[in-house]
Structures are given as C-alpha cells and as structure tokens.
Amino acid sequence: MTLSRKSVIAWALYDWADSAFATTVMAGFFPVFFKEYWSDPGAMNESTFYLGLANSAASVIVAALSPVLGAIADRGSARKKFLILFTFLGAVMTGGLWMLAQGEWRMAVLFYVCASVGFAGGNIFYDSLITGVADETRVDYVSALGYALGYIGGGLLFLVNVLMYLYPGFFGIGSRAMAVRISFLSVAVWWAVFSLPLFFFVKEPAADEKSGARRAVVQGIAQLADTLRDIRHMKVAGIFLAAYWLYIDGVDTIIRMAVDYGKSIGFDSASLITALLMVQFIAFPAALLYGLFARRIGAVRAVQIAIAGYSLITLLAFFMRERWHFFALAAMIGLFQGGIQALSRSLYTRLIPRGKSAQFFGFYNMVGKFAAVIGPALMGTVTLVTGNARYGILSVLALFVAGGVILSRVDFTEGRRIADRYL
C-alpha cells in the first residue's frame, strides 16, 4: 500500500476534532459543572455515583451497538456514513449542553450520555478506517499521529476554554458558569468543522461484497454471528481483548473521573482544570516519543511499561494530599496516556483479518466500552459505600494489575499467523 500524505493527515485530523469532547467536556468541565452547577454541590459522594452511572450508561449503549454496527459497515461500505451520523449526534448533543439551566442534572445526564454515544460510536468507524490509509509497517506511526494530533488539537481548544473560565471578563463573558456553557458550544463547532477533511479526503476501503442499506443490516447481523465464531477460534486475539478490557478500563476511568476525584478530596476547580490542560500538552509530544520508544523495545513491552506507570499513578493518588501532588500525577498521566491507547490499537491490527477490520474493531470498541461500564461504576459505588473517594480510586488499581498479567500471556506471532488464515 502506498501511503497518501493527504489521506493520513485527513484521517488523523478526526482525532484533532473529537478529542475536544474528551478534553473540554468529558475530562474537564462536565464533571466540574455537574458537581457545582447541575447537581447538589453539598452531596459530593452522591454526584460521583451519578456521574459514574452516566459514564457507564453511555458505555453500555455503545458496547451493545458496536459489533452490529461494525459488521454492517463492512458489509455495506458504510463506515464513513456511520461516522458522519455519530459525529452529528455527538456535536449536536454537546452543543445542547449550553442551554441547560442550573439544577437540571437529569437533562445534563441525558445530553451527556447521547454525546458520549456519538463520541464512542464514531470512534468505531474512525478506528476501522486506519486500514485504508496505512499498511502494517506504518500503522504504529499513523495511529500515534492520530493520538498526537488529538492531544494538541483538543489541548488548544481546551486552553482557550480554560482561559475563558479563569478570566471570563477578558472575553466579555459575564460569569464562569456562562464561560463553561460557551465552551460546550465551542466543542460542538470544533468537532463538526475538523471532521470534514476525513469525510472528503479519506477513501473508504471497498467491501468484499457491497449491499444496499436494508440488506446490509440483515447481512450485518448474520455476520455478527460469524464474528463471534471467529473470535472463539482466534484465541490469541481473545486473550488480548481480555487484557485490553481490564487495563483500558482503568485508563478510561481515570480520564473520566480524575477531576471528580480531585473535587471530592477538596481541590479547587481552577487547579484541577489547569492540571488537565497540562496533561494535554505533555501528552502531545509524549504520544509521538512513545511510538519511537516502542520501536526500540517493542510495542508489547512499551504497553506493559505504561500499565505499570498507571498502576503507580493510581496507588499514589490514594495518598494524595497537596495540590502539587495532583499536578505531578497529571504529568505522569500525560507521559503514558497517548502511548497506551495508540499502541493498543496498533497491536490489535496485528491480530485481526484486514478484510474484516470494521467488524473486528466493533468488538474492540465493544470490549473497551464494556470495560468503561465497570470502572466508573466501581469507583462511584465504592466511594458511595465507604464514604471515602480515596478507596474508590484505589479500586481501579486491580484493573491494571489483572490486565498486565493477562497481556504477558499474548503470543503475537501466533496471533498474526491465525489472522492471516482469513485473508
């Protein structure tokens, strides 16, 4: 395959586009605003529980849809159409958050869940399109480029949003609350605009058998059954998915719940938001450097090191007391976050049939989203039951340990050999 520079950049720019949701909304302002504005600021543990349930609900929906949508996309050559659909859902629901008044936590949860479904659902088809722009020799680089652009793009908008939040008067905004609401609207516009290059310049890989929309649905459901049988026979891919299920659960939980945890143990919102901004600008070069690091020591070992790093971060978070502790842990997260996500995606491509990439990435995203059901709900429930958010964050450590142990048992050479049988 000859790499097209235009198509590679256009593909990677979608990460630039939708990462604004992950930074400004999911990790940054939504947890703060949910605690201080939409729900009762005096009930910290309860709001942690509800936020965890909201994240888990979105994950359940996407997890249930992922394998069917992936199969349908492969059969109907409709990956870009589904990506446009989920992008529209995510952007519209995110923009809708700016309309919600104080105390409307139920509507905030509904809009957030729908936007999260758009974000996660779109990534099923975005991930699957990587096989149309990169071959196996370049997939690590292209995958890392996507995450790197995601961090810098999401970080740039997040920087503007943070400045609006810290200095609303400078921007002619009446209050911090209004600055946050405008930030939600800016994410919607950013997401929609920077998705356009992928829609126009990335050529969708042709399906082996083209079908009309209705027939694609029927065939896609039937193909789902085939995928279940394939996964059962592709034992190496199954072991990898089990490991990924556990350790990426921990990563996603920390991304979504870090600010909520910081608020629960008494840190001020401005410090927490500033620390998250720092993560973005550390993660940008770190994602690229981690790809080079993986070339030297191997992608599998690099992922294992990242899992160990996250385990240490989670343990240290339990003992965190000072504001600078949160900044130090944020810097550590920035070093590993892009690497573990990008390399996990590229490792998976080595274990699946290239002609069924959307179908198998449906399973990949399903596993990731079902994992994200467990983590936030686990943290929220432990926090509510114990009355102490520190025990909630500590519970996440078990996910990293178990995931690392299972990953050590994956034989990637055998996995590639099995996948090649399906070509």
Secondary structure, 3 states (H helix, E strand, C coil): CCCCHHHHHHHHHHHHHHHHHHHHHHHHHHHHHHHHHHCCCCCHHHHHHHHHHHHHHHHHHHHHHHHHHHHHHHHHCCHHHHHHHHHHHHHHHHHHHHHCCCCCHHHHHHHHHHHHHHHHHHHHHHHHHHHHCCCCCCHHHHHHHHHHHHHHHHHHHHHHHHHHHHCHHHHCCCCHHHHHHHHHHHHHHHHHHHCHHHHHHCCCCCCCCCCCHHHHHHHHHHHHHHHHHHHHHCHHHHHHHHHHHHHHHHHHHHHHHHHHHHHHCCCCHHHHHHHHHHHHHHHHHHHHHHHHHHHHHCHHHHHHHHHHHHHHHHHHHHCCCCHHHHHHHHHHHHHHHHHHHHHHHHHHHCCCCHHHHHHHHHHHHHHHHHHHHHHHHHHHHHHHHHCCHHHHHHCCHHHHHHHHHHHCCCCHHHHHHHHHCCC
